[in-house]
Amino acid sequence: MTETNQNGRPRIVLATRNPHKLVELSRIFAESGLSVELLGLDAFPDVPEVVEDGLTFADNALKKAREVSTGTGLPAIADDSGLCVDVLNGMPGVFSARWAGRHRDDGANLRLVLDQISDVPDSERGAQFVCAAALVLPNGREAVVDGRVEGHLIREPRGASGFGYDPIFVPDGSSRTTAELDPKEKDAISHRGRAIRALAPVVAALLG
């Protein structure tokens, strides 16, 4: 039996304390038409941070969702995502959030990537944003889906929206970075938006 709130909506924990990600995921779920109450990890201060030591995005997403579901007793959704740069052999990949060190400084991460590919011509600066999203229920049922968006990296950051590597990533078919898109435009094409939309019917089926 899934725990519900006073309005009868299932309660699900999003395995993040990142306020930007919480807002983005909540917005995407709301637009998917899924009627649930989403809680961030700030509502559960006793749940420890999960060490993201998996070798793939799916490994990390499932690990976070499993540990958060165990710690809260509620269904948990977690995602892991990152930037995969062609000429860096798919890196930073799962190390995207700590590419410049464990201090998790978005600006330092972004600048390091730009420095590493500074001599790469514009035609060879292909990259992808990749996201894996996992759902784990207290009864042990689980699912994982993924989403990706192809694009290229520019040489200097542009745009004030988004976070992480958004200011240097231009999706295929666009002339703007993902940090220059408004939230609805970004959700429509983003790796995270695609993964969460793919997960929404799975959530509905498993909770139903």
N, C-alpha and C positions, 0 to 999 in steps of 0.2 A: 504494500500500500504506500503510495507516494504521499509525502507530507505536503499539505496545502496551506495557504494563508486563509484569512477570514473571508476572502472573496472566492474561495474554492480553486484558486490557481496554484498549480504545483510550484514549490520553491526549489530553485536550483542555485548552486553556488558557482560563480565564475572564479576560477582559480587565478586571481590576479589582485595585486594591490596598486597596480599602475592606473592612475585615474584616467589618463588618456585612453588606454585600452578598454577600461570599464565602460566609459561613455560610448566608445565606438561599437563595442560588442552589443551593448544594450540597445543602441539605435538600430543596428542591423537585425537583431532579433525582433524588435518591435515592428520593423518594416516587413519582416517575413510573415507576420500574422500569428506568430506563436504566442499563445496566452499563458505566460508563466511569470512568476516573480523572480527576478534575478538579484542575487546578493553578491557583493564583493567580499573579498577576504578580510577587509577591514571590519566586517561584522563579526568576525571570528578571530579575535586577537591571539587566542591561545594556539591556533593552528600554526605550526612553524613553517618557515620558508622551505620550499622544496628545492633540493640541489638538482640542477638541470645538467646531468652528466651523461645523457644519452648520446648516441652517435647519429641519430636522425631526428628530424622534427617530430615524427610520430612517436618515437621512444620518449621524448621529453613531454609531449602532450599527454600521453597515456600515464606516465609516471605522476605528473602533477595532478591529473584528474583522480587517479586511484588514491593518492595520499590525502587529497582534500576531501574526497567522499568518505574515506575512513575516518578522518579527523572531525568531520561535521555530522556524519550520519545522513547526509543529503546527497541527491544526485549532484555531480560536479561536472562542469565543462572547463576544459583547459585548452589553450592553443599554444603552439610554439611556431615561431615564424622568423624569417630572416631574409637577408639579401644574398643572392648567389651570383657572383661575378664570373663571367666566362673566362677571362684571362687570368683569374686567380684560381682556376680549377674548381669553381663552385664555392669558394670561400668568400666572405666569412661564414656563410651557412649557419650552422647551429651555434657558432661563436659570435654572431652578429651583435648581440647586446653587450659583449665584453671584448670586442676586437682590440680595443686600445688598452685593455686592463679591466680588472674586476670592479672598478669604480662605477661602471655603467654610465659613462658620460656620452650622451648622444653626439655632441659636437666633436669630441675627440675621436670617436669611432668613425664618423663621417669623414673627418679630415684625414685620418690615416688611410682609408680606402682611396681617397682622391690622390694622396701622395704616392701610394703604391702603383697607381695606374696613370700617373702624370704624363708618362712618355707614350702611352698607348693612343693611337689615332682614333678620332671620333668614330670611324667606321667599325672599330673592333671593341667598342665599349659596351657590348651587350651584357644584359643582366636580367635576373628574374627575382621577383619577390615570391616566396613560397611559404605556405602556411599549412600546418596540420592541426585539426581541431578534434578533440576527443570528448566523448561522453562516457562517464562511468556511474553506474547506479549502485546503491548500497548492497543490492542482491548479487553483485558481481557481473551483471550484464554490462557490456561496453561496446563502443563503436568508435571508429576513427575515420575521418575523411580528409581530403586535402584540396587546396586551391592554389592557383599560381597566376601571375600576370607577367608577361614578357615586356621588355623595354630596353632602355640604354641609360647610361650615366652621363651627365653633363659635367662640366669642369668647375663650376661654382654653384653654390646653393642658391635656389630661388624659391620664394614662397614662405608664408608664415603659418600655414595650416599643417596638420599632420604632425608627425614626430619621427624620431629615428633617422632613417636614410631618405625619407620622403623628399627633402629639398633637392636631392641630386638625381632622382629617378624619374625618367619620362616614359610613361607607358607607350607601347606601340599604338600608333594611330592618333596620338596626341602631340601637341607642341608644348604642353605645360607639364611641370612636375606634379607629382601627387601632393605636394605641399601647396600647389597653386589651385588645386581643385576644391570646390566646395564639398561639404561632407557627403551629400547625396551623390554627387558625381563620383567621388572616391569610392563610396560603398558599392556602387554599381559595377566597378571594374576591379576592385582591389582583391588581392589574394585572400585577405581575411574575410572580406565580404563574400567571396565565392565559397570559401570553406564553410562559413557559418550558415549560408543559405543552403548548402548541401546537407549540413547537419540538422537543420530545423525539422525536416520531415522525419528524420531518424529519431529525434527527441520526442516528437509527437507520437510516433508509433510505439516507442519503448515505454513512455510514460502512460500511454493510453491503456 
